[in-house]
């Protein structure tokens, strides 16, 4: 072991010795409580050509995207963890397991509902099964991102006693607010079913060399629910799904079970990147669960963090909470995040709380004047308005378009600041208030906050959306960080009266960036987004009128942090 001892975000030396040089993979079925057999890949460290007999903590992944696939050389590669090779944890004294969810890969059964209570009970059974195996020391953790992050929250809801620590990436706190943010279903939840979901190219387990069991399992997958169809039938937060016989948004949300999870659930390290739909969820989870010990927000997009050592961070987290190694991670600030345009060596910051100390909302008003649209700290002296014919041509309809959209300048109304004279730091959640009238009784509104560098480069830093009929604000049932919350019950549905202005208030996803002198901010407002596939599609498209000034002063409120922080 190195004499140097370093433990800080993304750096870990001298606390955890590399104990092994290789791992061994085996695969088999485990039956859960209702008899459904789930396919498991198990990776154990190797000593003298055989699996080590020493018990170690087990870290496992619950995946709908296959346990592994064969590469061109016939070697098994993970399909479940793209941001690091989780198998390397075995070299430091862990056992890694990867389990196909029921109805997926080589597992039997069928999916009732994505990450529903059935999958949660499966996770409980698998956790407790791992805990009593001779190669496990009784401590169990989980890791994974996106669906695999949600699988961890789903397991935490069931509070299996042996599940001590989880590391979920890019997942939700409340499922409705993620899938139907602002009343609009997200594009990645309306795509066609992934062929991987049905077990295409899945590996049979060791006892099934000719694939008969795999074929039988895949035959049962024909009963899988199509989640896009189910979600289409429950557009409101309080809807009851007839096909699932439940209020599904409650059934599958961590927020529903927050008290139980906080009292009996595992410690959590939650993460994603700023350019992702799931950033706000991590901060809301932090505000409501004391067992969220760390939140990490990187510079990149969904399940990617190329400029941060995610493996080192996983190792020091699991060392602390599964092995009891006192490496100091539990005494650090709870939030660690990246800031764009920081000076060299200053890109990463930490904070004990969120919002960060020193953040003050700063209101910038939209001005609609005959010669230009602009953003200004001062409200308009007179009322104004700008018209927008919604451009549905931007909607691509592709099976899966990027999580982070491109600039929509040119497809909507663009309100731009003058070049800033002094450095300006924005860290947190922006909120927009837009007074809109329409020629149609409903519509979708998108707002994009863009940064334009002095050299003219455009970077989309934050965005949000709201369906007009969901605009009514409510009181959130938990800490929502003071952000606008739309209850979106059926009784809250409120169509527009064509031609009558209504206020549309919604938050944008958070970010952290420094505007250099000479930079500008631009707020682009549109009625369609390239990633939509379930837009309202009025014919003719709505003509929106955005009102500014007077009693209908539209604005964006920015989270500005003073230079002293």
ZAMARGU-4260 file (C-alpha; in steps of 0.2 Angstrom, whole numbers, plus 5000, padded with zeros to 4 digits):
<rodrens>
0) 5000/5000/5000 | 5006/5018/4996 | 5013/5028/5010 | 5003/5043/5003 | 4986/5045/5009
5) 4974/5055/4999 | 4955/5055/5000 | 4946/5069/4991 | 4933/5070/4977 | 4939/5060/4962
10) 4956/5056/4971 | 4959/5041/4982 | 4976/5034/4987 | 4983/5025/5002 | 4967/5019/5010
15) 4962/5004/4999 | 4975/4991/4994 | 4973/4982/4978 | 4971/4964/4984 | 4969/4954/4968
20) 4974/4954/4950 | 4959/4946/4941 | 4941/4941/4942 | 4931/4926/4938 | 4914/4927/4930
25) 4900/4914/4933 | 4882/4915/4929 | 4866/4907/4935 | 4848/4909/4940 | 4841/4914/4957
30) 4822/4912/4960 | 4814/4927/4969 | 4798/4925/4981 | 4786/4922/4967 | 4797/4909/4959
35) 4802/4920/4944 | 4820/4916/4939 | 4832/4930/4937 | 4848/4929/4927 | 4864/4934/4937
40) 4882/4937/4932 | 4894/4936/4947 | 4912/4942/4947 | 4923/4936/4961 | 4941/4940/4964
45) 4953/4926/4959 | 4967/4918/4970 | 4978/4905/4962 | 4966/4902/4948 | 4951/4900/4959
50) 4938/4912/4966 | 4943/4919/4982 | 4935/4911/4997 | 4937/4927/5008 | 4920/4935/5011
55) 4918/4952/5004 | 4905/4965/5002 | 4894/4963/4987 | 4890/4977/4975 | 4876/4974/4962
60) 4868/4981/4947 | 4849/4978/4943 | 4848/4981/4924 | 4835/4981/4910 | 4849/4982/4897
65) 4857/4965/4898 | 4870/4959/4910 | 4884/4959/4897 | 4887/4956/4878 | 4901/4948/4868
70) 4914/4958/4859 | 4922/4954/4843 | 4935/4943/4852 | 4922/4934/4862 | 4925/4942/4878
75) 4911/4948/4889 | 4909/4967/4890 | 4898/4976/4902 | 4883/4984/4895 | 4877/4991/4912
80) 4890/5003/4917 | 4897/5014/4903 | 4906/5027/4914 | 4918/5015/4922 | 4922/4996/4922
85) 4913/4991/4938 | 4922/4974/4938 | 4938/4982/4944 | 4930/4984/4961 | 4933/4965/4963
90) 4952/4969/4963 | 4950/4979/4979 | 4940/4966/4989 | 4922/4967/4982 | 4911/4955/4974
95) 4901/4962/4959 | 4884/4955/4953 | 4874/4960/4938 | 4856/4955/4937 | 4844/4956/4923
100) 4827/4963/4928 | 4812/4952/4926 | 4806/4952/4908 | 4823/4958/4901 | 4839/4950/4896
105) 4839/4931/4901 | 4828/4933/4916 | 4811/4925/4916 | 4794/4934/4919 | 4787/4950/4912
110) 4788/4968/4916 | 4772/4974/4924 | 4778/4992/4925 | 4795/5001/4923 | 4803/5000/4940
115) 4787/4996/4949 | 4784/4988/4966 | 4787/4971/4958 | 4805/4975/4953 | 4807/4983/4970
120) 4803/4967/4979 | 4814/4957/4967 | 4828/4969/4972 | 4824/4966/4990 | 4825/4947/4987
125) 4841/4948/4978 | 4849/4959/4990 | 4845/4948/5005 | 4850/4932/4994 | 4867/4940/4991
130) 4869/4945/5009 | 4869/4926/5016 | 4880/4919/5003 | 4897/4912/5009 | 4907/4924/4998
135) 4898/4939/5005 | 4902/4947/5022 | 4884/4953/5024 | 4886/4971/5017 | 4878/4975/5001
140) 4878/4990/4990 | 4872/4995/4972 | 4878/5006/4958 | 4873/5011/4941 | 4866/5026/4931
145) 4849/5030/4922 | 4838/5015/4923 | 4851/5007/4934 | 4850/5022/4945 | 4832/5021/4947
150) 4833/5003/4951 | 4843/5008/4966 | 4830/5020/4972 | 4817/5006/4969 | 4827/4994/4980
155) 4829/5008/4993 | 4810/5010/4994 | 4809/4992/5000 | 4822/4995/5013 | 4831/4978/5013
160) 4841/4977/5029 | 4857/4972/5021 | 4857/4986/5008 | 4869/4998/5016 | 4875/5010/5002
165) 4869/5015/4985 | 4877/5026/4971 | 4863/5031/4959 | 4866/5041/4944 | 4854/5052/4933
170) 4838/5046/4942 | 4823/5054/4949 | 4816/5059/4966 | 4798/5060/4960 | 4794/5050/4944
175) 4780/5062/4938 | 4791/5077/4939 | 4804/5068/4928 | 4793/5059/4915 | 4780/5073/4914
180) 4790/5088/4919 | 4779/5103/4917 | 4765/5091/4911 | 4774/5086/4895 | 4781/5068/4893
185) 4799/5068/4891 | 4805/5062/4874 | 4816/5048/4881 | 4800/5040/4889 | 4790/5040/4872
190) 4803/5031/4862 | 4800/5013/4855 | 4805/4999/4866 | 4824/4995/4865 | 4828/4979/4857
195) 4840/4975/4871 | 4825/4975/4882 | 4818/4959/4874 | 4834/4950/4876 | 4842/4952/4859
200) 4860/4946/4860 | 4858/4941/4878 | 4870/4929/4886 | 4863/4912/4892 | 4868/4907/4910
205) 4881/4894/4912 | 4869/4880/4915 | 4861/4884/4898 | 4875/4881/4885 | 4862/4879/4871
210) 4851/4893/4875 | 4835/4883/4878 | 4832/4892/4895 | 4836/4909/4887 | 4823/4906/4873
215) 4810/4901/4886 | 4813/4917/4896 | 4812/4928/4881 | 4795/4920/4876 | 4789/4926/4893
220) 4794/4943/4889 | 4780/4945/4876 | 4769/4949/4891 | 4780/4965/4895 | 4770/4981/4897
225) 4774/4995/4884 | 4777/5010/4896 | 4775/5024/4883 | 4757/5017/4881 | 4754/5016/4900
230) 4761/5034/4903 | 4750/5041/4889 | 4735/5035/4899 | 4740/5043/4915 | 4745/5061/4910
235) 4740/5068/4928 | 4749/5066/4944 | 4734/5058/4953 | 4729/5047/4938 | 4725/5028/4942
240) 4732/5016/4929 | 4719/5004/4924 | 4732/4992/4917 | 4743/4992/4932 | 4729/4994/4945
245) 4738/5008/4954 | 4742/5026/4955 | 4758/5022/4946 | 4767/5039/4949 | 4765/5037/4968
250) 4770/5018/4967 | 4787/5021/4959 | 4793/5038/4967 | 4806/5039/4980 | 4797/5054/4986
255) 4782/5044/4991 | 4792/5034/5003 | 4804/5047/5009 | 4801/5045/5028 | 4803/5026/5027
260) 4819/5027/5016 | 4826/5041/5028 | 4823/5030/5043 | 4828/5013/5037 | 4836/5015/5020
265) 4854/5015/5014 | 4866/5030/5013 | 4866/5037/4995 | 4878/5046/4984 | 4869/5054/4970
270) 4876/5061/4954 | 4874/5067/4936 | 4880/5080/4924 | 4874/5098/4922 | 4868/5094/4904
275) 4855/5081/4909 | 4837/5081/4913 | 4840/5074/4931 | 4850/5088/4939 | 4836/5095/4949
280) 4831/5078/4956 | 4847/5076/4965 | 4846/5093/4974 | 4828/5089/4979 | 4833/5072/4986
285) 4847/5080/4996 | 4834/5093/5003 | 4823/5079/5009 | 4834/5064/5014 | 4847/5065/5027
290) 4854/5049/5021 | 4859/5057/5005 | 4877/5060/5010 | 4884/5067/4994 | 4879/5075/4977
295) 4891/5076/4963 | 4886/5086/4947 | 4899/5085/4933 | 4902/5095/4917 | 4895/5083/4905
300) 4878/5074/4900 | 4868/5059/4905 | 4879/5046/4913 | 4895/5054/4907 | 4909/5062/4917
305) 4925/5061/4907 | 4935/5074/4917 | 4932/5066/4934 | 4938/5049/4941 | 4921/5040/4945
310) 4930/5024/4949 | 4940/5032/4963 | 4924/5040/4969 | 4915/5024/4970 | 4929/5015/4978
315) 4931/5028/4992 | 4912/5029/4995 | 4910/5010/4996 | 4926/5008/5007 | 4918/5020/5019
320) 4900/5013/5020 | 4903/4995/5016 | 4920/4992/5024 | 4920/5005/5037 | 4937/5013/5031
325) 4938/5030/5039 | 4943/5040/5024 | 4935/5056/5028 | 4922/5056/5014 | 4908/5058/5027
330) 4916/5074/5034 | 4916/5083/5017 | 4904/5096/5010 | 4888/5087/5004 | 4888/5095/4986
335) 4903/5094/4974 | 4900/5102/4957 | 4908/5109/4941 | 4907/5127/4936 | 4909/5132/4917
340) 4922/5145/4912 | 4931/5144/4929 | 4949/5150/4929 | 4962/5136/4928 | 4962/5125/4943
345) 4945/5132/4949 | 4932/5122/4940 | 4927/5112/4955 | 4918/5119/4970 | 4910/5111/4986
350) 4896/5117/4997 | 4888/5111/5013 | 4871/5116/5007 | 4860/5119/4991 | 4857/5133/4986
355) 4875/5138/4989 | 4879/5152/5002 | 4878/5169/4994 | 4866/5165/4981 | 4853/5179/4978
360) 4839/5179/4964 | 4842/5193/4952 | 4827/5197/4941 | 4830/5202/4922 | 4815/5208/4913
365) 4810/5204/4895 | 4808/5219/4884 | 4798/5218/4868 | 4801/5234/4858 | 4798/5238/4840
370) 4817/5238/4836 | 4823/5223/4846 | 4819/5210/4860 | 4830/5212/4875 | 4834/5206/4893
375) 4837/5220/4905 | 4838/5222/4924 | 4825/5236/4924 | 4807/5233/4919 | 4800/5240/4903
380) 4793/5258/4904 | 4778/5253/4894 | 4769/5237/4890 | 4774/5227/4874 | 4771/5211/4865
385) 4780/5199/4853 | 4771/5186/4842 | 4777/5169/4839 | 4770/5156/4826 | 4774/5139/4834
390) 4787/5130/4823 | 4783/5111/4823 | 4795/5108/4810 | 4809/5107/4823 | 4801/5091/4830
395) 4812/5077/4823 | 4802/5061/4829 | 4819/5052/4830 | 4818/5036/4841 | 4830/5044/4853
400) 4837/5061/4852 | 4850/5069/4864 | 4845/5072/4882 | 4852/5090/4880 | 4845/5100/4866
405) 4854/5111/4854 | 4851/5130/4853 | 4834/5135/4847 | 4838/5152/4842 | 4829/5156/4826
410) 4814/5145/4831 | 4806/5156/4844 | 4808/5173/4852 | 4826/5177/4858 | 4828/5190/4872
415) 4846/5195/4874 | 4856/5205/4887 | 4869/5218/4882 | 4887/5212/4885 | 4890/5211/4904
420) 4903/5223/4910 | 4909/5213/4925 | 4911/5194/4929 | 4895/5186/4934 | 4893/5169/4942
425) 4876/5160/4940 | 4874/5144/4951 | 4857/5137/4954 | 4840/5136/4947 | 4833/5150/4936
430) 4814/5153/4936 | 4804/5161/4922 | 4788/5170/4923 | 4780/5172/4905 | 4764/5181/4902
435) 4757/5172/4886 | 4741/5172/4876 | 4737/5160/4862 | 4725/5157/4848 | 4723/5139/4854
440) 4716/5132/4871 | 4732/5124/4876 | 4750/5123/4871 | 4768/5119/4876 | 4781/5132/4881
445) 4799/5130/4882 | 4812/5142/4888 | 4831/5140/4885 | 4844/5150/4894 | 4860/5152/4883
450) 4877/5159/4886 | 4885/5168/4872 | 4904/5170/4874 | 4913/5186/4869 | 4920/5176/4854
455) 4902/5172/4849 | 4901/5153/4855 | 4884/5148/4861 | 4881/5136/4875 | 4864/5131/4881
460) 4865/5131/4900 | 4848/5127/4906 | 4830/5124/4900 | 4813/5121/4906 | 4795/5117/4900
465) 4777/5119/4904 | 4760/5114/4896 | 4748/5129/4898 | 4734/5118/4905 | 4746/5113/4919
470) 4751/5130/4924 | 4741/5131/4940 | 4754/5132/4955 | 4752/5121/4970 | 4760/5118/4987
475) 4773/5104/4986 | 4771/5090/4999 | 4790/5091/5003 | 4804/5103/5001 | 4805/5109/4983
480) 4818/5122/4986 | 4806/5136/4985 | 4804/5132/4966 | 4787/5133/4957 | 4778/5117/4959
485) 4763/5112/4948 | 4752/5099/4956 | 4745/5093/4939 | 4730/5084/4947 | 4715/5082/4935
490) 4705/5095/4944 | 4720/5107/4941 | 4718/5106/4922 | 4714/5123/4915 | 4713/5126/4897
495) 4718/5144/4890 | 4704/5156/4884 | 4711/5160/4867 | 4717/5178/4867 | 4717/5180/4886
500) 4735/5182/4893 | 4740/5170/4908 | 4755/5169/4918 | 4766/5154/4915 | 4779/5151/4929
505) 4792/5137/4929 | 4809/5133/4934 | 4824/5129/4923 | 4836/5115/4926 | 4850/5121/4937
510) 4868/5125/4931 | 4884/5134/4937 | 4894/5145/4925 | 4904/5161/4925 | 4900/5174/4913
515) 4916/5183/4908 | 4915/5202/4904 | 4909/5204/4886 | 4898/5188/4887 | 4879/5189/4885
520) 4864/5179/4891 | 4850/5174/4879 | 4833/5168/4884 | 4824/5159/4869 | 4806/5155/4871
525) 4798/5142/4859 | 4782/5132/4857 | 4790/5116/4852 | 4806/5106/4855 | 4816/5095/4844
530) 4815/5080/4856 | 4796/5080/4857 | 4786/5065/4850 | 4770/5068/4859 | 4767/5087/4855
535) 4749/5093/4854 | 4751/5096/4836 | 4737/5109/4833 | 4732/5113/4815 | 4735/5127/4812
540) 4749/5129/4825 | 4746/5141/4839 | 4751/5159/4837 | 4758/5164/4854 | 4759/5182/4860
545) 4772/5185/4874 | 4767/5201/4884 | 4780/5212/4893 | 4779/5227/4905 | 4766/5234/4915
550) 4755/5222/4925 | 4761/5208/4913 | 4780/5210/4916 | 4788/5194/4910 | 4805/5190/4917
555) 4819/5177/4921 | 4825/5176/4939 | 4844/5171/4939 | 4853/5163/4954 | 4868/5175/4955
560) 4882/5172/4967 | 4893/5186/4973 | 4911/5186/4970 | 4915/5185/4988 | 4909/5167/4988
</rodrens>
